[in-house]
Amino acid sequence: MQKKLNKEVLSKLTELGIEVYGQIERGEFPRIKLPIRSTSNIVFDEELKQLVLGSYRAERTASNIKQIRSLTQLLWVASFAKRLVEEGKSSTLRDLYYHSLNYGIRFREQLESDDTVTDLEALLMEPREAFNIFPKERSSIFGNLTIEYTTPETHKGMRANLSSNPDGVMIGLSVAQADFISCKADKVFVIEKNAVFRRFIEERVYERFNAILIDTAGQAPRLARLLLRRLNMELGLPVYLLTDADPWGMHIAMVIIRGSANAAHLRELTTPEAKWVGLWATDIKRFNLPSFPLTKLDEDRIRLLEEDLRYRDFEWQSELQEFKKTKRRAELESFSAHGLSAIVDKYLPKKLKMISEAS
């Protein structure tokens, strides 16, 4: 599968280079038409059930002196990406920024080079991970899943069981792109908080619930979202999302299910069948959880989510209204007030039953 992906990406990068060279040979100013990534060009696709870019595009051309710099930067990033894929090497976003200095490509700061990588994604409709470019790793996975590495070349063909490390295995490019060899689990629990992830490992949730555990460490990084989609689509594992009971936790779950505006140009980072099992606003009262008042920032966020098309379903709207009514929020760790294992012994069984009955 990885060889096929590399071939497709290399083909797109090569075609881009051929197009630009052709323009120069014809005596034309090099130009590229890029999808516009502003919110005005982002729509909700009913069939895909996610945010996508619309049809509006803008030209970036060397005939405009104000655009020469950004066009040059984009073409250099494309050249750098092609080299990475051809040589089977990888780069972090930070490393790309410093590497550009050797070529006189003067990005003002890393934010500018990161944004150029996103432009290349939008242009070719491929994620940066397909170019072997990725951010710092921070999410982890634990469970009875055996994988075989396809990258890098030094580890190609090697196998590992993801329950071998009691701290979890970091979800980097190699893990996200590995082949699945055998899986004993029948579900996936995705957890926003590392403390609860560790609690689940200590309480043997992976055995008691026959589950793979994933710690997103807040908003799920794209490699974690890619791996989640693969676990769901390729292995048929149902995915259950556990977040704090606040609008930010809701959004962490929603981005996994229906995507984000920042990645609206990509198609394979969502898991539409994933289920948000809590913490819900209604769970605060249902499970008698310690809670805190909503902040002004929380309340502003709730108003934004109310207008977001991704949240228009009754279940999401009702939880938003509950937040507005009670003006309270709670964290996953709040179950510790009822005992260290309460979230595993009491909450998970009840929530899984509720989700099953509602399906």
N, C-alpha and C positions, 0 to 999 in steps of 0.2 A: 504493500500500500504506500509506504514512504517513497519508494522509487518512482511510483506513478505520480505522486504529488510533486516531487522534485522536478520531474520531467515537465509537468504542466506549468509550474512556476517559472522554470528556466525558459520555456517557450514564450511565455508572456513577457518576460524581461528582455529576451532577445528581439521579439517583435517591436518592443518599444524603442530599442536601440536602432533597429533597422529603419523604423519610421523617421526618427530624428536625423539619422545620417542621410536618408533619402532627401529630406527637406534641404539639408545643407548642400548636397550635390546638385540640386536643382536651382541653387542660388537663392533659396528662400530662408527667411528667418525661422529658426526652430520654434515650434509651438506645440502646446499640448492642451487638450480640453479636459478639465478636471470636474468631477461632480462637486457641486456646492455643498459644503458640510454644515451650513448654518441651520438653525432651528426652523427657518422658513421653508426649508427644502426637506424636512423630515416628516414622514407620514406613517400612519399605522396600517400595516398590511393585514387585511382580514384573513387571508389564506394562510400566510406564514405565522400570524399571531405575534408579530413583533414590529418594532420601529424599523423603518427602512428609509434610505435616501430617495428623494423624488427624482424627477427627470432633468432638473435644471443643471446646466454645466456652465463653467466659465473658462475662457481661454487664457492661458499663460504663455506669453510670447517674448522672444528676444527682441522684437521690434519695439517693445515698450521698455524704455530704459529703467523704469521702476520695477519691472518684473524680471530683468535679467538675472539678478542675484538669486531670487527664489527658484527660478527655472534651473539654474546651474546647480543649486543645492539638491533639487529633486533628482536631477539626472545623475549626480554623484552618488546619492543614496541608492538609486537603482543599480548603479554599477557595483557598489559595495555589496548590495544584497545578492547580486548575481555571482559575485566572487565567493561569498559565503556558501551559497547552495552548491556551486560547482566543486568547492574544496571540502564540502562536508563539515564546515566549521560553523561556530555560532558566535554571537556577540550580544552583550547587553546594550541597552539604550545608552547607558553611560559610556561604555567603551566606544560605541559608534561616535559619540560626540567628541571624545579625545582623539580618535583615529582620524577624524576629519581635519584636524589641525595639521597633520603631516602632508595634506594635499592642498593646503591653503584655502580650504572651504571654511570660511569664517562664520560659524553660527554665533549669534550674539550670546546665547546661553543654551543649556540643554533643552529647555522648553521648546526652543525654535527647531532643534534637530528632531525632537520627539514628534513635533507637529508635521515635519516634513515626511517622516516615516508614515504617519497617518495619511498624508496626501497620497503616498505611493500605494498604500492599502486601498484607498478609495478609487484610485486610477485603475488598478489591476483587479480589484474585487478579491483580494487575497489578504489574509491576516498576516501581521508581521512575523508570527511564528512560522509561517510557511517560508519566510526569508531567513529563518534561523536567527531572528532578532527578538529579544525578549527583555522584560524588566527584571528587577530583583525578585527572587523567589521568596514567597512568604506563606503559602498555603501548604497543607500537609494531608496525607492520606494514610489510613491504617485499615488493614483487613486481609482476609484470606483470599487474596487475588495474586496469581502468579503471572508475571509479565516477562516478555523477552524484548530486550532493547534493540532498536533499529538504528539508533544514533546515540553517541558519536561512533566513529569507526572503531575506536579503542574498546568499546563495550558491545558492539554489534553481535547479536547471537547469545549474549549472556542472559541468564534468567535470575529473577529475584521474586521472593514472596513478600508482599507489602505488609505482612504482619511481623516481619523480622526485627523491626526497630520499635521499641516501646514508646519512643517519642513521636512516631509517625515518620513517613518518608516525604521529603520535600517534593512538591509537584513542580518539577522543572520541565524543560523541553523534552528531555529523554523519557521521562515517565509519561508525559501527556501523549507522546507519539509512539509509545511502545505497543507491541502486539499483545493481545490478551491470550494467555495460554490456558489457564484454568481458573475458575471462580467458584467458590463454595458458598458465597453469599447470595441472598435473594432480594436484597434491597440496599439502598444507600441513605445514610443520614448525613446531611450537610449542616454543619454547626458554625455559627458566626463567631463564637468565643473560644479561645484556646483553653481556658480553664475548664469549660464544660467538655470540650474534646478530650482533655486528659482525664476528666472524671469518667467519661464513657469508656475509655480504655481500661481504667482501673476497675470499673464495675463490670467489665467483660461484656459490654453491650454487643460487641462484634460476635460473641458466642450466643448470648441469651436471645438476641433478636436476629441472629444470622445476617449481620449487616456489615457493609463497608462504611467507614467513618471518614469524613472529609472536614477539615478545619479551614474555613475561608479567611480567617483572621480579618474580619470586617467585610467590606465589599469584595466579592469574589474576584480574584485576578483572572485574566482571560484564559490562562493555561488551565486553571481549575475548572472554568466554565466549559472549555473544550473537552476536558476529561469527563466531566459530568455528562455532557451530551453523548459522548461515546459509550459510557457505561449504560446509559438509558437506551440508546438506539441500537448498539451492537450486541449488548448482552441482555437487553430487555429488563433491566433492573428498575423498579420504581424508585423515585427520588423524593425524599422527604426533607423539607427545609426547616431549620430551627434557628430563630433569631430573637433578639430582644423585642419586647412589646413596646415599640415606639415607631414613629414614621420612618426612621432611618433603617430599622430592622425590616420593616415591610418592604422598603425599596431594595434592600439587599436581596430579598426573596424575588421580587418582581423582575429585577435585572436578569437573574438566572432564568426565569420563566419566559419573559417577553423581550429581553434585550434592553440596551441603553441607547441614549441619543449619541453618545460618544462613539459607539460601535455600530451605528445605523447602516454603515456601508458594508457590513459583513453579515453572512447568512447562517453560519454554522457555529454560533456561540450560545444559542438558547436551548433550553430543555422545556418545551411547552407543556409536557405532561407532568412536570415536577409539581409537588403539592406543598404549599406552605402550611405546616401543621402548628405553627405558633412560634413564639408566644403571641397570642392574639390579645387585643385590648380586652375582650370578654373573659380571657383566662385570668386576669388579675383578680376579679371577684370570684370566679368559678373555683379557683384553687387557693383563694385567700393569701395572695402573695404580697410581700412588702413592696410598696410602690413609692414613686416620687412625683411631684407636680410637673406637668409639662412646662417647658420653657417657652419663651416668646419665639425662639427659633423653631422649636417643635411645632408650635401652633401655625406658624407661617408655612412650614413644610407640609402640614396636613392640608392646608388650603390649596397648595399647589398640586398635591396628589389627587385631590377631589376633582380637579379639572383635567387630569391626565387620562387620556383614552385607555391606557393600559389598566386603569383601576375602575373602569366603568361597571364591571360585573357586581352583582348584588352583594356577594360575600365580602369583597374588598371594601365597597362603599359602606357596608354596615359596620365594619371594624373601624373605619375612619370616623363614622358618626359616634361610635362608642368612645373613641379617644376624645372627641369634642365634648361629649356629654360628661365624662368622668374627670377629664383633664388630668389623667394619671398615666404614668408609664412604669414599666418594670423591666428588669434584666433577667436573663436566663439563670444567672447565679442566685436569684432570689429564692429558688427552691431550697437552697441550703438552710433557710430558716426553719424548714420542716424536717431537716435531716440531710446528711451528705448524699445519700443515695435516693432521696425523694423524687428527683427528676426522672430517674430510671425506673424506680419501683412503682410510682404512682402516675406520673404524667405520661410517659411514653405509651404504656398499654392503653390508657383511656383515649389518648389522642389518635392512636392508630385505629382503635375501634370506631371512634367518631368519623374518621375519614373513610373507613371502609363502609359504614352504614350510609354515608352521604353519597357514595359513588353509585 
